[in-house]
Amino acid sequence: MLGLSKGEVKLVNYNPEWPQLFQQEKQLLQNMVGEHVLGIEHIGSTAIKGLKAKPIIDLVVGLKSLEDVQLLGLKRMSEADYYMLQKQEIEGKIVFAKFPYIKDEDYTKTHFLHVVEYNGDWWNAHIQFRDRLNANQDLAKEYEALKLKLAEEHPKDVTAYAESKEMFIKSVLK
């Protein structure tokens, strides 16, 4: 199963289908907005082989400039069930979530798009973190243990869960 309800924090065992699901989404995005995109990579815990993760596929989408996000077309993105997260303000990054729009109902998010400047700080950080954990299983298991602890502490607070992982992520990137 792919996806979680809004605000939910739940980890599941690694699914060997996640890389294929990423490839399918990458192809969809390339067909839809590929002429504006310089790169699309699978990031986040679902991109780390063997790691327990929230069942949501994270993708980093690289543009020449973050100002080019307008070229993706919000209407076109919403037709593919991607919506910009207005409350998610992160300098240098624009985040979209994929979910079927159902007014006033609970919905399941299945994908996150982190739109950033190609080869910029965010692009490089996401790729380096993924690559370092894939190259070092001990480090990946340490991250997994932290994620399991935090998921237990914050089962309904995805913001607290994410913020609590920051120190570990920064230490890996140093």
C-alpha positions in Angstrom: 0.0 0.0 0.0 1.2 3.5 -0.9 0.2 6.6 1.0 -0.7 8.0 4.4 -3.6 10.2 5.7 -2.9 13.8 6.3 -0.6 14.3 9.4 -0.1 10.5 9.9 3.3 9.1 10.8 3.6 5.4 10.2 6.6 3.4 9.0 6.3 0.2 7.0 8.9 -2.4 5.9 10.9 -1.7 2.8 8.9 -2.5 -0.3 11.0 -3.6 -3.4 8.3 -2.1 -5.6 9.1 1.5 -4.4 11.9 2.0 -7.1 9.4 0.9 -9.8 6.7 3.3 -8.4 9.3 6.1 -8.6 10.1 5.2 -12.2 6.4 5.3 -13.1 5.9 8.7 -11.4 9.1 10.0 -13.0 7.8 9.0 -16.5 4.5 10.7 -15.8 6.2 13.9 -14.8 8.6 13.8 -17.7 5.6 13.4 -20.1 3.7 16.2 -18.3 6.4 18.9 -17.6 9.7 17.3 -18.8 10.6 20.2 -21.1 11.1 22.4 -18.0 12.8 19.9 -15.8 16.6 19.3 -15.7 16.5 16.2 -13.4 14.2 14.0 -11.4 15.6 11.8 -8.6 14.1 9.3 -6.1 14.9 10.6 -2.6 13.8 10.0 1.0 13.6 6.8 2.9 11.8 4.9 0.1 15.0 5.4 -2.0 17.2 3.6 0.6 17.2 -0.1 0.1 16.0 -2.1 3.0 15.0 0.9 5.2 11.6 1.1 6.9 9.8 4.2 5.7 6.6 6.1 5.5 4.9 4.7 2.4 5.2 7.9 0.4 7.5 8.3 -2.6 9.6 11.4 -2.4 11.0 12.9 -5.6 13.3 15.9 -6.1 12.6 17.8 -9.3 15.4 20.1 -10.5 14.7 23.3 -12.4 17.1 25.9 -13.8 15.7 28.4 -11.3 13.1 28.0 -8.6 11.2 30.9 -10.3 10.6 28.4 -13.2 8.1 26.6 -11.0 5.4 28.6 -12.7 6.3 26.7 -16.0 5.1 23.5 -14.4 1.6 24.9 -14.5 -0.5 24.6 -11.3 -3.6 23.5 -13.4 -1.6 20.9 -15.2 -0.1 19.6 -11.9 -3.6 19.5 -10.3 -4.9 17.4 -13.2 -2.3 14.8 -12.1 -3.4 15.2 -8.4 -0.4 17.3 -7.4 -1.1 20.3 -5.2 1.4 22.9 -3.9 1.6 22.8 -0.2 0.9 26.5 0.7 1.7 26.1 4.4 5.0 24.5 3.7 7.4 27.4 3.4 11.0 26.3 3.1 13.5 28.7 1.6 14.8 27.4 -1.7 12.2 24.7 -2.1 8.6 24.4 -3.2 6.8 21.2 -2.1 3.9 19.5 -3.9 1.9 16.6 -2.5 0.0 14.1 -4.6 -3.5 13.1 -3.4 -7.0 12.9 -4.9 -8.7 16.2 -4.1 -11.8 15.5 -2.1 -13.3 18.6 -0.5 -13.8 18.4 3.2 -12.7 14.7 3.4 -9.7 12.9 4.6 -7.3 12.0 1.8 -4.2 9.9 1.3 -0.9 11.5 0.2 1.2 9.1 -1.9 4.0 11.3 -3.3 5.9 14.5 -2.4 7.7 16.6 -5.0 10.5 18.7 -3.7 11.0 21.3 -6.5 14.4 22.9 -6.2 17.2 24.5 -8.2 19.0 21.8 -10.2 22.5 21.2 -8.7 21.8 23.8 -6.0 22.1 23.3 -2.2 18.8 21.4 -1.8 19.4 19.2 -4.8 22.8 18.2 -3.6 21.8 17.7 0.0 18.9 15.3 -0.9 21.1 13.3 -3.3 24.1 13.1 -0.9 21.9 12.0 2.0 20.3 9.2 -0.1 23.7 8.1 -1.5 25.4 8.1 1.9 22.7 6.0 3.5 22.7 3.5 0.6 26.5 3.2 0.8 26.5 2.6 4.6 24.1 0.1 6.0 25.1 0.9 9.6 24.3 4.5 9.1 21.0 3.6 7.4 20.1 1.3 10.4 20.9 4.1 12.8 18.6 6.4 10.9 15.9 3.7 10.8 16.1 3.3 14.6 15.7 7.1 15.1 12.8 7.2 12.7 11.0 4.3 14.6 11.5 6.1 17.9 10.2 9.4 16.5 7.2 7.7 14.8 6.2 6.3 18.1 6.6 9.7 19.8 4.8 11.6 17.1 2.2 9.3 15.4 -0.1 12.2 14.4 2.4 15.1 14.1 4.4 14.8 10.9 6.0 18.3 11.5 7.4 17.3 14.8 8.6 14.0 13.4 10.4 15.7 10.5 11.9 18.4 12.6 13.2 15.8 15.1 15.2 14.1 12.3 17.0 17.3 11.3 20.1 17.0 13.5 20.8 13.5 12.3 20.4 14.5 8.6 22.7 17.5 9.1 25.3 15.3 10.8 25.3 12.9 7.8 25.7 15.8 5.4 28.8 17.2 7.2 
